[in-house]
Amino acid sequence: MATSSVRDLFKERKFPFILSLFLLLFVLTFLLISNSQKSPLDLTAADIAKPQLHLPTLSPPPPPPAAEKEDVGAAESDSIRWTVCDDRDPAARDYIPCLDNSKAISALKSRRHMEHRERHCPDPPPRCLVPLPAGYRAPVTWPKSRDMVWYNNVPHPRLVEYKKDQRWVVKSGDYFVFPGGGTQFKEGVNHYVESIEKALPVIKWGKHTRVILDVGCGVATFGGFLLDKNVVTMSFAPKDEHEAQIQFALERGIPATLSVIGTQKLAFPDNVYDLIHCARCRVHWDADGGRPLMELNRILRPGGFFIWSATPVYRDDERDRKVWEAMVLLTKSICWKVVKKTYDKATSIGMVIYQKPISPSCYKKRKENNPPLCDQAIRPNSSWYARLDSCLSQLPVSSNGNLYEWPEPWPKRLSSKPPSLSLVGNGDDEETFNRDTKHWASLLSDVYLGGLEINWSGIRNVMDMNAVYGGFAAALIDQPVWVMNVVPISEPDTLPVIFDRGLIGVYHDWCESFNTYPRTYDLLHASFLFEKLAQRCDIIDMAVEVDRILRPGGVLLVHDTMDMLNKLTSILRSLHWSVTVKQQQFLVGKKGFWRPDEKTRL
């Protein structure tokens, strides 16, 4: 029947109908083949808006098109007129909007608990561009930068004079040089670090102990040295009278952030740091009912260590003795035990090492329920702008009800199932995590490292603005870079997973400025972030913040929808950046040295 019908069509000479039929069949066949071969690089924002929940099937990326789209939005780039922050004020070159809001700080009723060092973001955010220091040049590259940086890039000599006897930093010609000294490092940081592991071998730098926090870090010499031992240290200190210590750390290429233990929680999850270190960090741990130390207890892993190297540990004058007695009572009340107390005769320096419990049994045996255990039912999950607890955070349990699991030894923990994966609360499983890891390994090797014309040899400080599981950072682990993994507060809380992998990160709201000095990162990466944020934030304000954070010569790498890349291209070109859009989905923007002229001061 079908054969005779076709024969009849030919006899009746209905060729237009036959031709249309064959064309329709051809188009349908082509579409079916195309869809079956869809690449991860052809996915839309809707396809991978939540890669941590629904990862697509991965396949090799397509070859780059013959012609790149480089002029997107160029016609609109002249519509924005920029102003420079007042460069007559020397402080303008180091402007951090949420930490330098003088109007909000002057209105504070108290500064007793370091409120003036906490975040006070201006509303609306400023749109001026931070001026460059006179004589600024491309930073010294890693690893040379760990030992020396250009003076003109961080022109703050006060620390040289203030700490000259301790040799934190020394000026030498056009450079600042870092000899490896410190308040507690009288025989050098190498001797100090080795003495810790000698005192307590179970620490096992770079194996059992991978992720640590250095409180009141100075110029991050401690964390910088530990990089050689496969330990990644989040060094932090407030923006205070130790002029630009965190800026020195970041200019050296050492992980660091600005923060303070004041009235609010640190921007980290519960139970994530393997070890916390304080060498003369000037924090009164027993103040305000012991809340500062209870904040460390919150973020320290069960079974993790706190190393305290300070004069109350080894001096016997009345003041130090009172501080030590208060510390004894406080640590006992939160069930920390002393596992080692040492005194080095060669340096006249001592330290005490505490360990957090892994079982809640001690809490139940206390004579007084003080401080009380937190009620997890009413306690906020996020630490973002949350007040310090006056209670003890409860110990986590695994999904099967067992006691807390320590992550696998490094480097196995980078790719093994994170203990907190089942606790993140959004239905994730190990298969999804593994697909995410493979996705980023493929994208880095096939596209990012070779296909986007990025000079990775000049990149050291990297930030992933929407890190999810930290897959981007994990894929970069063999490169000479470190990555600050940021989990936006509007996204699912996957930051505990990132720490379990042996990586570091923070929470942040990208509608506000980040806690870092200007010109401190070499590369910012954002995967389908801007399209989401555009619903809450002004894209121009975000571009100003990106420009503030990146060093001249730094790179913004964005994977997003073409509509968002068009908008970003227009804004970045108005900032005199060079911008290239690759494969209709990747934007590579490179910041230059341009600043508005003096007539456009704000």
C-alpha positions as CSV (number, residue, x, y, z in Angstrom):
1,M,0.0,0.0,0.0
2,A,2.8,2.4,1.0
3,T,4.8,1.5,-2.1
4,S,1.9,2.0,-4.5
5,S,1.2,5.4,-2.9
6,V,4.7,6.6,-3.5
7,R,4.5,5.3,-7.1
8,D,1.2,7.2,-7.6
9,L,2.9,10.4,-6.4
10,F,5.6,10.1,-9.0
11,K,3.0,9.3,-11.8
12,E,1.0,12.4,-10.8
13,R,4.2,14.4,-10.8
14,K,3.8,15.9,-7.3
15,F,7.5,16.7,-7.0
16,P,7.2,19.7,-4.7
17,F,5.5,17.6,-2.1
18,I,8.1,14.8,-2.4
19,L,10.9,17.4,-2.1
20,S,9.4,18.9,1.0
21,L,9.0,15.5,2.6
22,F,12.6,14.6,2.1
23,L,13.8,18.0,3.4
24,L,11.7,17.5,6.6
25,L,13.1,14.0,7.2
26,F,16.7,15.4,6.7
27,V,16.2,18.2,9.2
28,L,14.7,15.9,11.8
29,T,17.6,13.4,11.4
30,F,20.1,16.3,11.8
31,L,18.5,17.6,15.0
32,L,18.4,14.1,16.6
33,I,22.1,13.6,15.9
34,S,23.0,17.1,17.2
35,N,21.2,16.7,20.4
36,S,22.7,13.3,21.1
37,Q,26.2,14.8,20.8
38,K,25.6,17.9,23.1
39,S,28.8,19.0,24.8
40,P,29.1,20.3,28.4
41,L,30.4,23.6,26.8
42,D,27.1,24.0,24.9
43,L,25.0,23.9,28.1
44,T,22.8,26.8,28.9
45,A,22.6,28.5,32.3
46,A,19.4,26.6,33.0
47,D,21.2,23.3,32.3
48,I,23.8,23.8,35.0
49,A,22.4,26.5,37.2
50,K,22.7,24.0,40.1
51,P,25.5,21.7,39.1
52,Q,25.7,20.4,42.7
53,L,22.3,18.9,42.3
54,H,21.8,17.9,38.6
55,L,25.0,17.5,36.7
56,P,24.7,16.8,33.0
57,T,26.4,13.9,31.3
58,L,29.9,15.1,30.4
59,S,31.6,14.7,27.0
60,P,34.7,16.2,25.4
61,P,34.4,19.9,24.5
62,P,33.9,20.9,20.8
63,P,36.7,22.5,18.9
64,P,36.8,26.3,19.0
65,P,35.0,28.1,16.2
66,A,37.0,29.7,13.5
67,A,36.1,33.2,14.4
68,E,35.9,34.5,18.0
69,K,33.3,37.0,19.0
70,E,35.3,39.9,20.4
71,D,33.2,43.0,19.9
72,V,30.1,42.1,21.9
73,G,28.5,45.2,23.4
74,A,31.3,47.5,22.2
75,A,28.7,50.1,21.0
76,E,27.4,50.5,24.6
77,S,30.8,50.8,26.3
78,D,30.9,54.6,26.2
79,S,27.7,55.1,28.2
80,I,29.4,54.7,31.6
81,R,31.4,57.6,33.1
82,W,33.8,56.6,35.9
83,T,35.2,58.5,38.8
84,V,38.3,57.8,40.9
85,C,38.2,57.6,44.7
86,D,40.0,60.7,46.0
87,D,43.7,59.9,45.4
88,R,44.7,63.0,47.4
89,D,43.9,60.8,50.5
90,P,46.6,58.1,50.9
91,A,44.1,55.8,52.4
92,A,42.1,55.7,49.1
93,R,44.5,53.3,47.5
94,D,43.7,50.7,50.1
95,Y,39.9,51.4,50.3
96,I,37.7,48.5,51.5
97,P,34.1,49.7,51.4
98,C,32.7,47.5,54.2
99,L,35.7,48.0,56.5
100,D,36.3,51.7,55.8
101,N,32.8,53.1,56.2
102,S,33.8,56.0,58.5
103,K,30.3,57.3,58.8
104,A,29.0,54.0,60.2
105,I,32.0,53.5,62.4
106,S,31.8,57.0,63.9
107,A,28.2,56.3,64.9
108,L,29.0,53.1,66.9
109,K,28.0,53.2,70.5
110,S,30.8,50.9,71.6
111,R,34.2,49.7,70.3
112,R,34.8,47.5,73.3
113,H,34.4,44.3,71.4
114,M,36.1,45.4,68.2
115,E,32.9,46.5,66.6
116,H,34.8,49.1,64.6
117,R,36.8,46.3,62.9
118,E,33.7,44.5,61.7
119,R,31.7,44.9,58.5
120,H,29.7,48.1,58.0
121,C,28.8,48.2,54.3
122,P,27.7,51.6,52.8
123,D,24.4,51.7,51.1
124,P,24.4,52.3,48.2
125,P,27.9,50.9,47.4
126,P,30.4,53.4,46.1
127,R,31.2,53.4,42.4
128,C,34.5,55.1,42.5
129,L,37.6,53.3,41.3
130,V,40.5,52.8,43.7
131,P,43.7,54.6,42.6
132,L,47.0,52.8,42.2
133,P,49.9,53.5,44.4
134,A,52.6,55.7,42.8
135,G,55.1,53.5,41.0
136,Y,52.9,50.3,41.1
137,R,54.2,47.6,38.9
138,A,53.4,43.9,38.1
139,P,53.9,41.9,41.3
140,V,56.9,39.7,41.9
141,T,56.0,36.2,40.7
142,W,55.7,33.1,42.9
143,P,57.7,31.5,44.5
144,K,60.1,34.5,44.7
145,S,57.3,36.6,46.1
146,R,57.2,34.6,49.3
147,D,60.5,36.2,50.3
148,M,60.3,39.6,48.6
149,V,57.7,42.1,47.1
150,W,57.9,45.5,45.5
151,Y,57.9,48.3,48.0
152,N,55.8,50.6,45.8
153,N,53.0,47.9,45.5
154,V,52.5,47.9,49.3
155,P,54.1,51.2,50.4
156,H,53.6,50.8,54.2
157,P,57.0,51.2,56.1
158,R,55.5,51.5,59.6
159,L,55.5,47.7,60.2
160,V,59.3,47.7,59.4
161,E,59.9,50.1,62.3
162,Y,57.3,48.7,64.6
163,K,58.6,45.1,64.4
164,K,62.2,45.7,63.6
165,D,63.5,43.6,66.5
166,Q,61.4,40.7,65.4
167,R,62.3,40.9,61.7
168,W,58.8,40.4,60.3
169,V,59.7,42.5,57.3
170,V,62.8,44.5,56.2
171,K,63.1,47.2,53.5
172,S,65.9,46.5,51.1
173,G,66.2,48.9,48.1
174,D,63.0,48.7,46.0
175,Y,61.8,45.7,47.9
176,F,60.3,44.5,51.1
177,V,62.1,41.3,52.3
178,F,60.6,38.8,54.7
179,P,63.4,37.0,56.6
180,G,61.1,34.5,58.3
181,G,61.0,36.1,61.7
182,G,58.1,36.7,64.1
183,T,57.2,37.5,67.6
184,Q,57.4,33.8,68.6
185,F,59.9,32.7,65.8
186,K,63.1,33.7,67.5
187,E,65.0,30.9,65.8
188,G,63.1,31.3,62.6
189,V,59.7,29.9,61.5
190,N,61.3,26.6,60.3
191,H,62.5,25.8,63.9
192,Y,59.1,26.8,65.3
193,V,57.1,24.6,62.9
194,E,59.3,21.6,63.4
195,S,59.1,22.0,67.2
196,I,55.3,21.6,67.0
197,E,55.4,18.3,65.1
198,K,58.2,17.1,67.4
199,A,56.1,17.9,70.4
200,L,53.0,16.1,69.0
201,P,53.9,13.7,66.1
202,V,50.2,12.9,65.6
203,I,49.8,16.3,64.0
204,K,51.5,14.9,60.8
205,W,51.8,18.1,58.8
206,G,50.4,17.7,55.3
207,K,48.8,14.3,56.0
208,H,46.5,14.2,59.0
209,T,46.7,18.0,59.4
210,R,45.9,19.8,56.1
211,V,43.6,22.8,56.7
212,I,44.5,25.2,59.5
213,L,43.6,28.7,60.7
214,D,46.2,31.2,61.9
215,V,44.7,33.8,64.2
216,G,46.4,37.2,64.2
217,C,48.8,36.0,61.6
218,G,51.1,39.0,61.1
219,V,52.5,38.9,57.6
220,A,51.5,35.2,57.3
221,T,55.1,33.8,57.6
222,F,53.8,30.8,59.5
223,G,51.2,29.9,56.8
224,G,53.7,30.7,54.0
225,F,56.2,28.2,55.4
226,L,53.6,25.4,55.9
227,L,52.9,25.5,52.1
228,D,56.0,23.4,51.7
229,K,54.5,20.8,53.9
230,N,51.3,20.5,51.9
231,V,49.4,22.5,54.6
232,V,47.0,25.2,53.4
233,T,46.6,28.0,56.1
234,M,43.8,30.6,56.2
235,S,45.7,33.4,57.8
236,F,43.5,36.2,59.2
237,A,43.8,39.5,61.1
238,P,41.8,42.7,61.3
239,K,42.5,45.9,59.4
240,D,44.2,47.6,62.4
241,E,47.3,49.5,63.5
242,H,49.6,46.7,62.2
243,E,49.4,48.6,58.9
244,A,48.5,46.3,56.0
245,Q,49.7,43.0,57.4
246,I,47.1,41.1,55.4
247,Q,48.0,43.1,52.3
248,F,51.6,42.0,52.7
249,A,50.5,38.4,53.0
250,L,48.4,38.5,49.8
251,E,51.1,40.4,47.9
252,R,53.5,37.5,48.9
253,G,51.0,35.0,47.4
254,I,50.0,33.5,50.7
255,P,46.3,32.8,51.6
256,A,44.9,35.4,53.9
257,T,41.7,37.3,54.7
258,L,40.6,40.3,56.8
259,S,38.5,39.4,59.8
260,V,38.2,39.9,63.6
261,I,36.8,37.9,66.5
262,G,34.5,40.6,67.8
263,T,30.7,40.4,68.2
264,Q,30.0,38.3,65.1
265,K,30.8,34.8,64.0
266,L,33.7,34.2,61.5
267,A,32.5,33.5,58.0
268,F,33.3,29.8,58.2
269,P,31.1,26.7,58.9
270,D,31.1,24.6,62.0
271,N,33.7,21.8,62.5
272,V,36.0,22.4,59.6
273,Y,39.5,23.4,60.7
274,D,42.0,20.6,61.5
275,L,44.1,22.9,63.6
276,I,43.9,26.5,64.9
277,H,47.1,28.4,65.8
278,C,47.6,31.6,67.8
279,A,51.1,33.0,68.5
280,R,50.7,36.1,70.6
281,C,47.5,36.9,68.7
282,R,46.3,39.4,71.3
283,V,42.8,37.9,71.7
284,H,41.3,37.8,75.2
285,W,39.9,34.3,75.0
286,D,38.1,34.5,78.3
287,A,36.4,37.8,77.5
288,D,32.6,38.1,77.4
289,G,32.0,34.8,79.1
290,G,34.5,33.0,76.9
291,R,32.7,33.7,73.6
292,P,35.9,34.2,71.6
293,L,37.2,30.8,72.5
294,M,33.8,29.2,72.0
295,E,33.9,30.6,68.4
296,L,37.1,28.7,67.8
297,N,35.5,25.6,69.3
298,R,32.6,26.0,66.8
299,I,34.9,26.0,63.7
300,L,37.5,23.4,65.0
301,R,36.9,19.8,64.0
302,P,36.1,17.3,66.7
303,G,39.5,15.9,67.6
304,G,41.2,19.0,66.2
305,F,44.0,20.9,67.9
306,F,44.4,24.5,69.2
307,I,48.0,25.7,69.6
308,W,48.4,28.7,71.9
309,S,51.9,30.2,72.1
310,A,51.7,33.2,74.4
311,T,53.3,34.6,77.5
312,P,50.7,33.3,79.9
313,V,51.8,29.7,78.9
314,Y,55.4,30.2,80.1
315,R,55.7,33.3,82.2
316,D,54.9,33.5,85.9
317,D,54.2,37.2,86.6
318,E,50.9,38.2,88.2
319,R,49.2,39.3,85.0
320,D,50.2,36.2,83.0
321,R,49.3,33.9,85.8
322,K,45.7,35.3,86.0
323,V,45.3,34.9,82.3
324,W,46.5,31.3,82.5
325,E,44.2,30.5,85.4
326,A,41.2,31.9,83.5
327,M,42.2,29.8,80.4
328,V,42.4,26.7,82.5
329,L,38.9,27.1,83.8
330,L,37.5,28.0,80.4
331,T,39.1,25.1,78.5
332,K,37.9,22.7,81.1
333,S,34.4,24.0,80.9
334,I,34.3,23.3,77.1
335,C,35.9,19.9,77.5
336,W,39.2,20.7,75.8
337,K,42.1,18.7,77.2
338,V,45.8,19.6,77.3
339,V,47.7,17.1,75.2
340,K,51.1,18.8,75.3
341,K,52.7,21.8,77.1
342,T,56.3,22.6,76.1
343,Y,59.0,25.2,76.8
344,D,62.0,25.7,74.4
345,K,65.0,26.8,76.4
346,A,66.8,27.9,73.2
347,T,64.1,30.5,72.4
348,S,62.5,30.9,75.9
349,I,59.2,30.3,74.1
350,G,56.5,27.9,75.3
351,M,53.2,26.6,73.9
352,V,50.2,24.6,75.0
353,I,48.3,22.3,72.6
354,Y,44.6,21.6,73.4
355,Q,42.4,19.0,71.7
356,K,38.6,19.3,71.1
357,P,36.6,16.2,72.1
358,I,35.2,13.8,69.6
359,S,32.5,12.4,71.9
360,P,29.7,14.4,73.7
361,S,30.2,12.3,76.9
362,C,32.4,14.9,78.6
363,Y,29.6,17.5,78.1
364,K,27.2,15.3,80.0
365,K,29.6,14.7,82.9
366,R,30.3,18.4,83.7
367,K,29.2,19.4,87.2
368,E,27.7,22.6,85.7
369,N,26.0,23.0,82.4
370,N,28.0,26.2,81.7
371,P,28.3,27.1,79.0
372,P,25.2,25.2,77.9
373,L,24.9,23.2,74.7
374,C,23.3,25.1,71.8
375,D,19.8,24.2,70.8
376,Q,20.3,23.2,67.2
377,A,16.6,23.6,66.5
378,I,16.7,27.4,67.0
379,R,20.4,28.1,66.2
380,P,20.9,29.7,62.8
381,N,22.7,27.5,60.2
382,S,24.7,30.4,58.7
383,S,27.5,32.3,60.3
384,W,27.0,35.3,58.0
385,Y,26.3,38.4,60.2
386,A,25.4,36.0,63.0
387,R,26.1,37.0,66.6
388,L,28.7,35.0,68.6
389,D,27.2,32.0,70.4
390,S,27.0,32.0,74.2
391,C,26.6,28.2,74.0
392,L,28.6,25.3,72.8
393,S,27.9,24.0,69.4
394,Q,27.0,20.3,69.5
395,L,29.3,17.7,67.9
396,P,28.2,16.5,64.5
397,V,27.3,12.8,63.9
398,S,27.5,10.9,60.6
399,S,24.5,10.0,58.5
400,N,24.3,6.6,60.1
401,G,24.4,8.0,63.7
402,N,28.1,7.2,64.4
403,L,30.6,9.7,65.9
404,Y,32.2,12.3,63.6
405,E,34.6,11.0,60.9
406,W,37.9,12.7,60.3
407,P,38.6,13.1,56.6
408,E,41.0,10.8,54.7
409,P,44.7,11.7,54.9
410,W,45.9,14.2,52.3
411,P,46.0,14.0,49.3
412,K,43.4,11.2,49.3
413,R,40.8,13.5,51.0
414,L,40.7,15.7,47.9
415,S,38.9,13.2,45.8
416,S,37.3,10.8,48.4
417,K,33.8,11.2,49.7
418,P,33.7,14.1,52.1
419,P,32.2,13.2,55.5
420,S,29.9,16.2,55.5
421,L,28.5,15.4,52.0
422,S,25.4,13.7,53.6
423,L,24.9,16.6,55.9
424,V,24.7,19.5,53.5
425,G,20.9,19.2,53.4
426,N,20.1,19.3,49.7
427,G,19.9,15.7,48.7
428,D,23.4,15.4,47.3
429,D,25.1,12.0,46.9
430,E,28.5,10.6,46.2
431,E,27.7,10.0,42.5
432,T,26.8,13.7,42.0
433,F,30.0,14.8,43.8
434,N,32.1,12.5,41.6
435,R,30.5,13.8,38.4
436,D,31.2,17.4,39.5
437,T,34.8,16.5,40.1
438,K,35.2,15.0,36.6
439,H,33.3,17.9,35.0
440,W,35.9,20.4,36.4
441,A,38.9,18.2,35.6
442,S,37.7,18.0,32.0
443,L,36.9,21.7,31.7
444,L,40.2,22.8,33.1
445,S,42.4,20.5,31.0
446,D,40.4,20.9,27.7
447,V,39.5,24.6,27.9
448,Y,40.7,26.8,30.8
449,L,44.4,25.9,30.8
450,G,45.0,25.9,27.1
451,G,42.0,27.2,25.1
452,L,41.4,30.7,26.5
453,E,44.8,32.3,26.1
454,I,45.3,32.9,29.8
455,N,48.9,33.3,30.9
456,W,48.8,31.0,33.9
457,S,52.5,31.5,34.7
458,G,51.8,34.9,36.1
459,I,48.8,33.7,38.3
460,R,49.1,32.9,42.0
461,N,46.1,34.2,44.0
462,V,42.8,32.8,42.6
463,M,39.2,33.2,43.7
464,D,36.3,31.0,42.7
465,M,33.3,33.3,43.3
466,N,30.7,30.5,43.2
467,A,32.7,27.4,44.3
468,V,29.9,24.8,45.0
469,Y,32.1,21.7,45.9
470,G,35.4,23.3,45.1
471,G,35.8,21.3,41.9
472,F,37.5,24.2,40.1
473,A,40.1,24.5,42.9
474,A,40.6,20.7,43.0
475,A,41.3,20.6,39.3
476,L,44.0,23.3,39.8
477,I,45.7,21.4,42.6
478,D,48.9,20.6,40.6
479,Q,49.3,24.3,39.5
480,P,51.4,26.7,41.6
481,V,48.2,28.6,42.7
482,W,46.0,28.7,45.7
483,V,42.2,29.2,45.5
484,M,39.8,31.1,47.8
485,N,36.6,29.2,47.5
486,V,33.6,31.5,48.0
487,V,30.1,30.0,48.7
488,P,27.5,32.8,48.2
489,I,25.0,33.0,51.0
490,S,22.2,32.7,48.4
491,E,23.4,29.3,47.3
492,P,23.2,25.9,49.0
493,D,25.7,25.6,51.9
494,T,28.5,23.3,50.4
495,L,31.4,25.0,52.2
496,P,31.8,22.1,54.8
497,V,32.4,19.8,51.8
498,I,35.1,22.2,50.5
499,F,37.0,22.1,53.8
500,D,36.6,18.3,54.0
501,R,38.4,18.1,50.7
502,G,41.4,19.9,52.2
503,L,40.6,23.3,50.6
504,I,39.8,26.7,52.1
505,G,37.0,29.1,51.6
506,V,34.5,31.6,53.1
507,Y,30.8,32.6,52.9
508,H,30.0,35.9,51.2
509,D,27.2,38.0,49.7
510,W,28.3,39.4,46.4
511,C,25.9,42.3,46.7
512,E,28.5,43.7,49.2
513,S,32.3,44.2,49.0
514,F,34.7,41.4,49.9
515,N,37.0,41.5,52.9
516,T,40.3,42.0,51.1
517,Y,42.5,44.9,50.1
518,P,42.5,46.2,46.5
519,R,44.8,44.6,44.0
520,T,45.1,41.3,45.8
521,Y,44.0,38.6,43.3
522,D,45.3,37.5,39.9
523,L,42.3,35.7,38.7
524,L,38.6,35.7,39.6
525,H,36.4,32.8,38.3
526,A,32.6,32.8,38.1
527,S,30.5,30.0,36.7
528,F,26.9,31.0,36.1
529,L,27.0,33.5,39.0
530,F,26.3,36.8,37.5
531,E,23.1,35.8,35.8
532,K,21.7,34.8,39.3
533,L,23.1,37.8,41.1
534,A,21.6,40.2,38.6
535,Q,18.2,39.5,40.2
536,R,19.5,40.9,43.5
537,C,22.5,43.1,42.8
538,D,23.4,45.8,40.3
539,I,25.9,44.4,37.8
540,I,27.8,47.7,37.6
541,D,28.4,47.6,41.4
542,M,29.7,44.1,41.0
543,A,32.0,45.1,38.2
544,V,33.4,47.9,40.4
545,E,34.2,45.3,43.2
546,V,35.8,43.0,40.7
547,D,38.0,45.9,39.4
548,R,38.9,46.7,43.0
549,I,40.0,43.1,43.9
550,L,42.0,42.3,40.8
551,R,45.5,43.4,40.2
552,P,46.4,45.3,37.0
553,G,47.1,42.5,34.5
554,G,44.6,40.2,36.4
555,V,42.0,38.1,34.7
556,L,38.2,37.7,35.1
557,L,37.1,34.4,33.8
558,V,33.3,34.1,33.4
559,H,31.2,31.1,32.2
560,D,27.6,32.4,31.7
561,T,24.8,33.1,29.3
562,M,25.5,35.1,26.2
563,D,23.1,37.8,27.3
564,M,25.1,38.3,30.6
565,L,28.4,38.2,28.7
566,N,27.1,41.0,26.5
567,K,26.3,43.1,29.5
568,L,29.6,42.4,31.2
569,T,31.6,43.1,28.1
570,S,30.1,46.6,27.8
571,I,30.9,47.5,31.4
572,L,34.4,46.1,31.4
573,R,35.3,47.8,28.1
574,S,34.2,51.1,29.7
575,L,36.9,50.4,32.3
576,H,39.4,50.0,29.5
577,W,39.8,46.3,30.0
578,S,40.6,44.0,27.1
579,V,37.7,41.6,26.7
580,T,37.3,38.4,24.6
581,V,34.3,36.1,24.4
582,K,35.2,32.5,23.4
583,Q,32.8,29.8,22.1
584,Q,29.8,32.0,22.9
585,Q,30.0,31.2,26.6
586,F,33.4,32.1,28.1
587,L,34.4,35.7,28.8
588,V,38.1,36.5,29.5
589,G,38.6,40.0,30.7
590,K,42.0,41.4,31.5
591,K,42.3,44.5,33.7
592,G,44.8,47.2,32.7
593,F,46.5,50.1,34.6
594,W,43.9,52.6,33.5
595,R,42.3,55.0,36.0
596,P,40.1,58.1,35.4
597,D,42.1,61.3,35.4
598,E,42.2,63.8,38.3
599,K,39.3,65.8,37.0
600,T,37.0,62.9,37.8
601,R,37.8,62.4,41.4
602,L,34.9,61.5,43.8
